[in-house]
Amino acid sequence: MYSKFFALFFAIPFSITACDITATMTSQTYHLVYAQFTFHNETRSPVYQFNQDGEMKTVHITGTFCNMKPTRLDAYKTYPKLGDKPCGSSQAFIEGFGYVNYVLLSDGVFMGMKAGIACAAGDCGSSRG
């Protein structure tokens, strides 16, 4: 009986402070656009290039204490170099086990549908997700 209690005692806090989020980026422009994530642990994703409308790419965001710092997605009109400013940015504190979709436009980016994640203090997108 005690072993079940201790397993539950340690499992609940871990599930609250961990994340496994599938993030998709969908281009909704005919213009060339580049995107790059800066994750909660301050690491960066590769730069993703989108060539056509409707193109989609997927990224998995995993770790612990994901909501301690914001996850940010920046969009660029040209391949980003050090010091370049994005043409659009979306950031929010996200946490959980679920799905989020980011929409890339020729002049910006925003969080669209989401499910199974907690989102606060930023661009949390549609409340229908």
KEVEXRO-32829 format. One record per residue: x, y, z of N, C-alpha, C in turn; residue in one letter. Coordinates in steps of 0.1 Angstrom, whole numbers, padded with zeros to 4 digits, always signed. Example, Ala and Ser with C-alpha at 12.3 -4.5 7.8 and 13.67 -1.06 7.14 Angstrom:
2
+0132-0057+0078+0123-0045+0078+0132-0033+0078a+0128-0022+0071+0137-0011+0071+0129+0000+0079s
***
This chain:
129
+0008-0012+0000+0000+0000+0000+0009+0013+0000m+0019+0013+0008+0028+0024+0009+0035+0027-0004y+0039+0016-0011+0046+0017-0023+0038+0024-0034s+0025+0021-0034+0016+0028-0044+0014+0043-0040k+0014+0046-0027+0013+0060-0023+0025+0068-0027f+0037+0062-0025+0049+0069-0029+0051+0070-0044f+0047+0060-0051+0047+0061-0066+0038+0072-0071a+0026+0073-0065+0017+0084-0069+0022+0097-0064l+0028+0098-0052+0033+0110-0047+0044+0116-0056f+0052+0108-0062+0063+0113-0070+0058+0114-0085f+0048+0107-0089+0044+0108-0103+0036+0120-0106a+0028+0125-0097+0019+0136-0099+0028+0149-0101i+0037+0152-0092+0045+0164-0095+0053+0164-0108p+0058+0152-0111+0066+0151-0124+0057+0154-0136f+0045+0149-0136+0036+0151-0147+0032+0166-0148s+0031+0173-0137+0028+0187-0137+0039+0195-0142i+0052+0191-0139+0063+0199-0143+0071+0195-0155t+0065+0186-0163+0072+0180-0175+0063+0184-0187a+0070+0183-0199+0062+0185-0211+0067+0175-0222c+0058+0172-0230+0060+0165-0243+0049+0170-0253d+0054+0180-0260+0044+0188-0268+0049+0186-0283i+0039+0182-0291+0041+0182-0306+0037+0195-0311t+0047+0202-0316+0044+0216-0322+0045+0215-0337a+0035+0219-0344+0035+0220-0359+0036+0234-0363t+0043+0236-0374+0043+0250-0380+0037+0248-0394m+0028+0257-0397+0021+0256-0410+0022+0269-0417t+0028+0269-0429+0029+0281-0437+0016+0285-0443s+0012+0297-0442+0000+0302-0449+0003+0314-0457q+0014+0313-0465+0018+0323-0474+0025+0317-0486t+0025+0324-0497+0032+0320-0509+0046+0326-0509y+0049+0334-0500+0063+0340-0498+0072+0330-0491h+0085+0330-0494+0095+0323-0486+0095+0328-0472l+0095+0319-0462+0096+0323-0448+0104+0313-0441v+0111+0318-0431+0120+0310-0422+0115+0310-0408y+0117+0300-0400+0112+0300-0387+0122+0293-0378a+0124+0297-0365+0133+0291-0356+0127+0292-0342q+0127+0281-0334+0123+0281-0320+0134+0284-0311f+0131+0291-0300+0140+0292-0289+0132+0286-0277t+0137+0275-0272+0130+0267-0262+0132+0272-0248f+0124+0267-0239+0124+0271-0225+0138+0269-0218h+0146+0260-0223+0160+0258-0218+0170+0266-0225n+0166+0276-0233+0174+0285-0241+0182+0279-0252e+0179+0267-0256+0184+0261-0268+0176+0265-0280t+0181+0264-0292+0174+0268-0304+0173+0256-0313r+0162+0256-0321+0160+0246-0331+0168+0250-0343s+0169+0241-0353+0174+0244-0366+0165+0255-0372p+0170+0262-0382+0161+0271-0390+0154+0263-0400v+0140+0265-0400+0132+0258-0409+0128+0267-0420y+0128+0262-0433+0125+0270-0445+0112+0265-0450q+0103+0274-0453+0090+0271-0459+0089+0278-0472f+0086+0270-0483+0087+0275-0496+0073+0277-0502n+0062+0271-0496+0049+0272-0503+0038+0272-0492q+0027+0277-0496+0015+0278-0488+0011+0263-0484d+0008+0261-0472+0003+0248-0467+0014+0239-0463g+0027+0242-0464+0038+0234-0460+0038+0233-0445e+0041+0221-0440+0040+0219-0425+0053+0212-0421m+0058+0215-0409+0069+0209-0403+0066+0206-0388k+0071+0196-0382+0068+0192-0368+0081+0192-0360t+0079+0197-0347+0090+0198-0337+0084+0192-0324v+0092+0184-0317+0088+0179-0304+0095+0187-0293h+0087+0193-0284+0092+0201-0273+0091+0192-0260i+0102+0188-0255+0102+0179-0243+0111+0185-0232t+0109+0180-0220+0118+0185-0209+0110+0186-0196g+0117+0191-0186+0110+0194-0173+0110+0209-0171t+0101+0213-0163+0099+0227-0160+0099+0236-0172f+0091+0231-0182+0090+0239-0195+0084+0252-0193c+0076+0254-0182+0069+0267-0181+0077+0277-0173n+0090+0274-0170+0098+0284-0163+0103+0296-0171m+0104+0293-0184+0108+0304-0194+0099+0302-0206k+0097+0312-0214+0088+0311-0225+0094+0303-0237p+0086+0296-0244+0090+0291-0257+0086+0301-0268t+0096+0304-0277+0094+0315-0287+0096+0309-0301r+0088+0313-0310+0089+0310-0324+0091+0323-0331l+0102+0325-0338+0104+0337-0346+0103+0333-0361d+0098+0343-0369+0097+0341-0383+0105+0352-0390a+0112+0348-0401+0121+0357-0408+0117+0357-0423y+0120+0368-0430+0118+0369-0444+0130+0364-0452k+0142+0364-0446+0154+0359-0451+0161+0350-0441t+0170+0342-0446+0177+0332-0436+0183+0341-0425y+0180+0338-0412+0184+0346-0401+0199+0345-0399p+0206+0356-0397+0220+0357-0393+0220+0363-0378k+0231+0361-0372+0232+0366-0358+0229+0381-0358l+0219+0385-0349+0215+0399-0348+0204+0403-0356g+0199+0394-0365+0187+0398-0373+0175+0398-0365d+0166+0408-0368+0153+0409-0361+0143+0401-0368k+0134+0394-0361+0124+0386-0368+0113+0396-0374p+0106+0391-0384+0094+0399-0389+0082+0396-0381c+0083+0386-0373+0071+0382-0364+0076+0372-0353g+0069+0372-0342+0073+0364-0331+0061+0360-0323s+0061+0348-0318+0051+0343-0309+0058+0336-0297s+0054+0340-0285+0060+0334-0273+0050+0332-0262q+0051+0322-0255+0042+0319-0243+0049+0309-0234a+0044+0309-0222+0049+0298-0213+0039+0286-0215f+0045+0275-0220+0036+0264-0223+0041+0252-0214i+0032+0242-0212+0034+0231-0203+0024+0220-0206e+0028+0208-0205+0018+0197-0207+0022+0186-0216g+0012+0178-0220+0014+0167-0229+0003+0168-0240f+0007+0175-0251-0003+0177-0261+0002+0182-0274g-0005+0191-0280-0003+0195-0294-0006+0210-0295y+0003+0217-0303+0001+0231-0306+0004+0234-0320v-0003+0242-0327+0000+0246-0341+0003+0260-0342n+0014+0264-0348+0018+0277-0351+0015+0280-0366y+0010+0292-0369+0007+0296-0383+0017+0307-0387v+0024+0304-0398+0034+0314-0403+0028+0322-0415l+0029+0335-0413+0024+0344-0424+0037+0351-0430l+0035+0358-0440+0046+0365-0446+0052+0376-0438s+0044+0381-0428+0048+0392-0419+0046+0389-0405d+0045+0376-0401+0043+0373-0387+0040+0358-0384g+0038+0355-0372+0035+0342-0367+0026+0343-0355v+0017+0333-0354+0008+0333-0342+0005+0318-0339f+0001+0316-0326-0003+0303-0321-0017+0301-0325m-0020+0290-0332-0033+0286-0335-0039+0276-0326g-0044+0265-0331-0051+0255-0323-0041+0249-0313m-0046+0245-0301-0038+0238-0291-0047+0228-0284k-0041+0217-0279-0049+0208-0271-0040+0201-0261a-0044+0199-0249-0036+0192-0239-0024+0200-0233g-0024+0213-0235-0013+0220-0229-0019+0232-0221i-0011+0236-0211-0014+0249-0204-0006+0260-0210a-0012+0271-0212-0005+0282-0219-0008+0295-0211c+0002+0303-0208+0000+0315-0201+0010+0326-0205a+0007+0338-0202+0015+0350-0203+0022+0351-0217a+0013+0352-0227+0019+0354-0240+0008+0351-0251g+0012+0347-0263+0003+0344-0274-0002+0330-0272d-0013+0329-0266-0019+0315-0263-0029+0311-0274c-0031+0318-0284-0039+0314-0295-0053+0313-0293g-0060+0304-0301-0074+0302-0300-0078+0295-0287s-0089+0300-0281-0094+0293-0269-0102+0281-0272s-0104+0278-0285-0112+0267-0289-0104+0254-0288r-0090+0255-0287-0081+0243-0288-0080+0236-0276g
***
